[in-house]
Amino acid sequence: MIRRIGTMDGVSALPSPPPRAVVANGLVFTSGQVPLRSVPEVENGNFADDVRLALANLSAILEESGSSLKHVLKITTFLTDPRLADYNEIYVDVFGDNLPARTTVMVSESDYSIEIHCIAAVADGHKPPLIRRITNALGMAPVLGPYSQAVVANGMVFTSGQIPARTSMQDQPEDFAGKVRQTLTNLEAILLEAGSDLAHVAKVTTYLTDPEQLAEYNRVYAEVFGSTLPARTSCCVGIWDIALEIECIAFVADGPSQAPFPQEPELVSATQKAGETC
């Protein structure tokens, strides 16, 4: 069954808006949330106000959908303001220990400084979801920002955007093909830690900073995935001097045949501090 959540009291909307969220199979998929106020103001607030308002709007829609911020599995953030450290500080204050997987990129044109959308688990009080948050997969560069490398729930794995870092942000391959291979190697390492692998990836989203590199990206990508090609979206954005970022949604390798939300009294989480990376 698919349930569509419409416009809510207290959350502004554009004329003839799409659903604010769609609920299906124990998951909530939200539309992008921006710092719109229920009562229009002469001018928007500062960047910090915009971030808090966008997250408050996201929280309100999740509550209406039967979920909450602590049940968010994956966040995607689009910024036009480059103050990532300021965003991270507010973000970790709002999410606390329940850090979702996250991808953050810069976009050049928008009426708003920030837009956020997410995938969350339904917060059934009688059958709370089992959520496992992976902080640092074996052999990966340390996580510096307020996010989990991957979140596992409902037989699915939601990864954060992966970049070409080997041991650190400063340790990356020189050539673009090497960067693509390293990024996919990092993605695979996280999937293995989560109980999945590249053959079980259902959807890939790729963020490039140079559209001229798409052909080279496709060549390496095809070599790595072979005949097990996922659905894919690729776009060009800004990523703080990083050549590319890749995120995915995958199935746990033993399949989601178990009960969607095993009984679990508490969420499994990890505490992380805000940092300078997306």
N, C-alpha and C positions, 0 to 999 in steps of 0.2 A: 504494500500500500504506500502511495506517495501522498504526503500532506504538504500543502503549500501555505506558508505563513505570509499574510498580507501586511499592509501598513499598520503600524502600531501607534497608539496614542503616545505623545511625547517624543516621537522620532519623526523628523521632517522627511518628506519624500518628494520626488519629482512627479509631475503629472503622469498618469498612467504608468506607475512604476512596475517593474517585474516583482515577483515574490521576494520578500526580504530574506526568506530562507526556504529550503525544501528539506523535508524530513523523510528518510527512507532507509529501510534495513538497519535501523538502530544508529543511523548517522544523520547529522545536521550539516547541510551545505549552505553557507550564507552568501548573500550578495555582498559586493564591496561596500564597506561602511566608511563614510567621510564625516568631517566635523560639521554636519548640519545641525542646527538648533531648531527646537520646536517653535520658538518665537524668534523670527529673523532679527538680527541686530544690524546696526549701521555698518559695522566692520567686524570682521572675524577677530578672535583673540590672537595671542602670540602662538608660536609653534607648540610650546608645552601645552597650552590650552587646547589646541587642535588635536594633539595626540590623545589627551585624556578624554576629550569629547568623542573622538572616533572609537576609542576603546569602550567608553560608556554605552555608545549606540550598539556596538557589537555585543556587549554583555546583555543589554535589554532584549535584543533579538534572540540570543541564545536562551534566555530565561523563558521567553514566549514559546520557544520551540521545544522546551523540555530538557534543556541542557544548561551549561554554565561555563564560565571561563576556566574552571579547574578541569573541565572535561574536554577542552580543546586539544585536538591531535596535531593539527597543522595550521600555521598562519602564513599568509603571504602578504607582504607589505610593499606598497608602492609609494615612494617619497618624491616630492619635488624640492624639498628642503634637505640639504646634505648633512644636517646636524645629527648624524647617526648616534653619537654618544649621548646626546640629550634624549633621543628616542629610547635608547636602551635603558637609561636610568628610570624613566617613567614606566617602561614596559615591565621591567623586573619588579618594580614596586606594585604594579597591578597583578601580575601573574604569580609572584612569590616563587614557591618551590615547584609549582605545576607548570613547568616550562614546556610548551609545545615544540615540535619541529618547526623551523622557520626559514623563509627565504625573504630577503629584503633587497630591493633594487631601486634605482633612480629612474624616473621617467621625466621627459622634458616638457610635456604639455598637460596641464590639468588645472581645473579651477580651484583645487584644494592642495594643501601641503602634504596630505597623507590620505591614503585609502587602504583599508584592511579587509581581507576576507578570510574565512577559515572553514575547516572541517572539524566537527566535534562529535563526540559520542553522546547519545541520549542518556540522561542521568536518571535511569529507572531506580527509584528508591528500594524496590523489592528485589531487584536484581542488578546491583551496581556493576558498571563495566570494569573489567580488568584492563588497566592501562599500564604498560611498561615503557619507561622512558630510558633511552640509552644515552649516556653522557659522553663517554669516550670509548670508541671501538678500538680493539687491539691494533697497534701500529699506526694509528692516526695522529695527525698533528693535534695538540691540545685545543680544546674548545675554549675560546676567549669571550664569547658573547653569551647573552642570556637566552639560550635555546638548547634543546636536546638534539643530538645528531639524528635520532630517529625515535618515533613513537609507535608502539605496536598495540593494536586494539582490534577486536572483532575479526581476527584472522588476517589482518592487513598491516602493512608497514608503510608509514608516512615518513619520508626522509626530509631533512633540511637540505637546502641548496649546497652542493659540494663544489669546491674550487680546486685548482691544481696544486695545492700545498702538499708538500711531502712531510718534512719534520716540523715546519713552521710556515708562517705566511711569507717569509723571506726566501724560503727554499722551494723554488718552483722550476720546472723545466724551462729552457730558453725558447725552444721553438713551439709553434702553436700546436702541431700534431702531438708533441710530447705533453703539452698541457691538457689536451683532450684525453689522451690515454691515462694520465695521472688522475684526472677528475673522475673518469669512469672506474679506475682502480679504487679510488676512495669510496665511490658509491657502492661498489661491490663489497668492500670491507665492511661497510655499515650494514648492508643487507645480510651478509653472513652472520654478523653479530646478532642481528634481529631474527635469525632463523629463516632467511630467505636467500635468494640469489638472483643474478641477472635474468635467468630463464623464467623467473616468476614475476618479472616487472610487467605491470599492466599499462602504466602511463608515465611518460617522461615529459618534463618541461625543461627546455634549454633556454638560457639567457646568454646571448652573445653581445659583445661590445662593438664588433666590426662585422657588418653584413657581408663583406667581401670574403670572410673566412668560412662561410657556410658550406661551400663545396668541400673544403678540406675537412671540416667537422663531419660532414656526411660520410666521407671516405673512412675515417677512423671509426666512427660510430658503427658503420656497417660491418667492419672487421670484428669489432668487439661483440656485437649482439648476434651476428650471423643470421640464422633463419628464425630466431626467436625475437622478432622485432615488436616492440610495444607500440601502442598509440603514442603520438608525439606532437608537441607544440614547440616551435622555436620562434624567438623574437629577439629584437635588438634593444638593449637598455644600457644604463650606466651602472657599473658595479665597483666603484672605488678602486680603479686601476687594476682590476682583475679581468682577465681575458674572457672567461666564461664561467657559468654556474649551472649546475644540473641538479634537478630534484626528481623524485619519482614516487609513485605509489605502487606497491608490490603486494602479492599474496604471500603469507607465511608458507614455507615450502611443503609442509604437511597438509596444506589446504585449510580453508575455513569451515570444515565439516563439523567441528565441535560446536557446542552451544555458543551463540554469538557473544554473550556476556556471562562468563562463569561467575559464580558467587564470589565476591571479594569485599571484605569490609572496608578496605582503604585503598586509595590510589598508590601505586608505586611511583616515587618521584625522586629527583635528585636536585640538590641546591647548587645553583651556579650564580656567579656574580656578573654584573653587566660589564661589557668590554667594548672594544672598538671594531669588532668584526660583525658582518651581517649573518 
